[in-house]
Amino acid sequence: MTVLLEVQGLAKTYGGVEAVKDVSLTVAAGEMVALIGPNGAGKSTCFNMIHGQIKPDRGSIRLFGRETAGMRPAAICRLGVGRTFQITATFGSMRVIENLQVALASHDGMTWRRLARLDRYKREEAQALLDLVGIGALAVHPCGELAYGDLKRLELAVALSNQPRLLLMDEPTAGMAPGARIAMMALAADIARQRGIGILFTEHDMDVVFEHADRLLVLDRGRLIAAGDAETVRNDPQVRAVYLGDGTVFAPAGAHAQEPAR
């Protein structure tokens, strides 16, 4: 498989506290990798360093063979990286399709002065993205009227608008009902595998993780303590000790499993 993301020895310290300590990982084309761990384990810090919001103190980040540690998010996005966030960020006053048209215009480097008519800009391409994520029928609805699950689908469509080779998904199912969570990640997995997109995602719902992740990476206090498939991670003694508690959290695939209370 083609390796899209290669991280080596990533580290970040805040005021003497090591938020991330010597983390290394890879994501290949068409692969879904889950980065999990207790709250405060360093997941978001890793994501923000990979996407350029935070500059690492040490380590290498190679995207598509190019060193990107310290690059700005916009430059990383242009290389072919899409991102979704735990809290959705859409233009509520605009129609659903207009959110996609804005994203497409931004990706093309269009400014408002150069964009005479937003409603005409790449409308067919925007509609195709909405159809892809299952909300094509909502194209002309005001974005502010969407149900939360549909907002998450719109955010995924926006992340796909720059034709990414790698998707970073931070808590992609946060706030969604259990059934909608599984459906959301099934959609992302299908798209990723059809298009050869690699996905690195964080997630607290273990049903989602075990159903869709090809590999799991477990962080604790900034350190990577385990890596492997669901069965390997589920049975790892160190993971059980620091994350699983009494062992009821990582249930077999198909059983309902949630992160333990913090």
WONOR-V256062 format. One line per field, one symbol per residue. burial: + if it has 16 or more other ideal C-beta (glycine too) atoms within 10 Angstrom, else -. A space follows every 50 residues. Layout:
burial = ???
This chain:
burial = ---++++--+++------+++-+-++++++++++++++--++++++++++ ++-+-+--+-++++---++-+----++--+++++---+-+---+++++++ ++++++---+-------+--+++--++-++-+++++-++---+--+--++ ++++++++++++-+++++++++++-+---++++++-+++-++----++++ ++++++++++++++++++++++++++---+--++-+--++-+++-----+ ------+-+---
